[in-house]
Amino acid sequence: MDFSKWRCTHGSMCLVLTLILMAVVCGNSWAQEDIDHHQSCSYCGMDRAKFAHSRVYIEYDDGSTAGTCSLHCAALDMALHIDKGPVSIEVGDYQNKTLIDAETAVWVIGGSKMGVMTKRAKWAFGNQAAADAFMQQDGGQLSNFEEALKAAYADMYQDTKMIREKRKKMRKKMGHGS
């Protein structure tokens, strides 16, 4: 396509299209900033870019940050750093993998899709319609952040046991014994 002859005859339309393009390009680079800073989860080692749909980014009141792969690992971090107050908690939107405010997100607990680091999934969505569409297809129960975090703590024993058993099987499979 020859762009040399292309002219914008509708100035406002070109401005809108330019702004949308800039937002998409800049939005993607901003969305990656937390992943660049915390590429892997400090608790399980999982690649946070691969798990962008479930990742959590926490900013604490002392200026430190934590990046985890899931709400399970974020709950671990908050329990281990009980003297730090979370100032901001953002979570990956299940649908578009951008960070959204964990407290204003629409959460779905459970359903047929296996969660990240947990049997009982806890997914965050940027809006009600996306959560409803997910539940229509995969089930689950509508929730909020406080209930999702409580569920993460309630599931901690069973999830940790499951993770240990999986890792033990992997070590045996790789010939590293128990």
C-alpha atoms as one frame of an Amber mdcrd trajectory, in Angstrom:
protein
   0.000   0.000   0.000   1.348   3.403  -0.946   0.993   5.713   2.072   2.575
   8.723   0.326  -0.781   9.678  -1.200  -2.744   8.988   1.994  -4.209  12.096
   3.530  -6.442  12.557   6.497  -9.466  14.489   5.330 -11.169  14.205   8.697
  -8.765  15.740  11.232 -10.631  14.646  14.336 -10.894  11.060  13.066  -7.126
  10.941  12.459  -6.474  12.351  15.915  -8.702   9.718  17.530  -7.066   6.904
  15.561  -3.598   8.206  16.456  -4.504   8.402  20.153  -5.937   4.871  20.101
  -2.790   3.538  18.449  -0.593   5.331  20.979  -2.668   3.972  23.873  -2.348
   0.408  22.566   1.400   0.695  22.015   2.063   2.485  25.319  -0.416   0.351
  27.220   1.432  -2.806  26.245   4.762  -1.408  27.400   3.273  -0.159  30.680
   1.600  -3.527  31.234   4.999  -5.209  30.964   6.738  -2.939  33.496   5.808
  -5.136  36.475   6.955  -8.237  34.579  10.261  -6.589  33.685  10.791  -5.789
  37.367   9.670  -9.240  38.627  10.145 -11.699  35.767   9.537 -14.802  37.834
   7.571 -15.517  40.966   9.867 -15.450  43.995   7.958 -18.327  45.627   7.535
 -20.891  42.879   9.778 -19.581  40.102   7.031 -19.506  37.490   7.397 -17.110
  34.561   5.074 -14.180  35.264   4.781 -13.300  31.558   3.388 -16.776  30.866
   0.932 -16.309  33.710   0.027 -12.699  32.938  -3.650 -13.623  33.304  -3.196
 -14.537  36.990  -0.184 -12.486  38.095  -0.281 -10.181  41.101   1.759  -7.035
  41.718   1.888  -5.614  45.245   3.276  -2.237  46.307   3.979  -1.964  50.034
   4.044   1.099  52.285   7.839   0.872  52.660   8.302   1.322  48.891   9.072
  -2.323  48.170   7.169  -4.362  45.590   6.372  -8.011  45.051   5.450  -9.769
  41.849   3.886 -13.215  41.971   2.351 -15.611  39.491  -0.936 -16.010  41.337
  -3.132 -15.060  44.250  -1.807 -18.160  46.068   1.769 -16.845  46.007   0.619
 -13.273  46.727  -1.137 -14.550  49.857   2.153 -16.169  50.900   3.987 -12.889
  50.370   1.487 -10.870  52.369   1.562 -13.411  55.222   5.347 -13.436  55.330
   5.513  -9.613  55.275   2.801  -8.989  57.829   4.420  -5.761  59.065   4.260
  -4.189  55.621   1.000  -2.625  54.546  -0.074  -3.149  50.948  -0.658   0.255
  49.358  -1.718  -1.166  46.008  -2.575  -4.674  44.833  -3.021  -5.237  41.129
  -3.905  -8.487  39.436  -3.869  -9.750  35.886  -7.225  -9.512  34.149  -7.999
 -13.097  33.103  -9.351 -11.964  29.759  -6.831  -9.391  28.504  -3.827  -9.950
  30.829  -3.484  -6.291  31.832  -3.106  -5.289  35.465  -6.276  -4.125  37.184
  -7.014  -3.057  40.752  -7.596  -6.253  42.744 -10.188  -4.596  44.972 -12.366
  -3.277  42.154 -11.993  -6.390  39.977 -14.884  -8.800  39.604 -13.681 -12.159
  40.928 -14.763 -15.689  40.088 -13.863 -18.499  42.485 -13.916 -22.097  41.297
 -15.205 -23.435  38.029 -13.892 -26.101  35.695 -10.559 -24.445  34.829  -7.646
 -25.407  37.057  -6.219 -22.408  38.881  -2.607 -21.283  39.033  -0.893 -22.876
  42.071  -4.327 -23.961  43.334  -7.038 -26.507  42.638  -9.815 -23.984  43.243
  -9.225 -21.157  40.799  -9.502 -17.488  41.682  -9.764 -15.351  38.538 -10.064
 -11.572  38.276 -11.980  -9.749  35.546 -12.102  -6.076  34.681 -15.880  -6.062
  34.334 -19.025  -7.962  35.211 -19.785  -8.986  31.620 -16.444 -10.789  31.248
 -16.925 -12.591  34.579 -20.473 -13.591  33.596 -19.267 -14.930  30.228 -16.563
 -16.968  31.976 -19.056 -18.418  34.477 -21.496 -19.240  31.668 -18.835 -21.406
  30.014 -16.704 -22.638  32.926 -18.793 -22.191  36.065 -17.602 -20.727  39.317
 -19.012 -18.330  41.878 -19.039 -14.548  41.686 -16.930 -12.940  44.392 -14.891
  -9.920  45.458 -11.218  -9.526  46.365 -11.632 -10.047  50.091 -13.462 -13.342
  49.562 -10.937 -14.473  46.919  -8.048 -13.742  49.300  -9.821 -15.568  52.145
 -10.290 -18.519  49.785  -6.582 -18.448  48.909  -5.689 -18.681  52.602  -8.333
 -21.364  53.227  -6.967 -23.442  50.326  -3.299 -22.983  51.328  -2.814 -26.374
  53.039  -4.384 -28.454  50.254  -2.693 -26.401  47.525   0.742 -26.669  49.167
   0.261 -30.414  49.572  -0.754 -30.712  45.898   2.290 -28.698  44.764   4.675
 -30.814  46.872   3.231 -34.037  45.440   3.541 -32.752  41.861   7.149 -31.681
  42.422   7.998 -35.018  44.044   6.615 -36.852  40.985   8.613 -34.568  38.676
  11.840 -35.235  40.604  11.254 -38.999  40.432  10.487 -38.754  36.722  13.742
 -36.854  36.189  15.673 -39.433  38.213  16.421 -37.261  41.228  14.873 -39.564
  43.830  12.553 -38.204  46.500
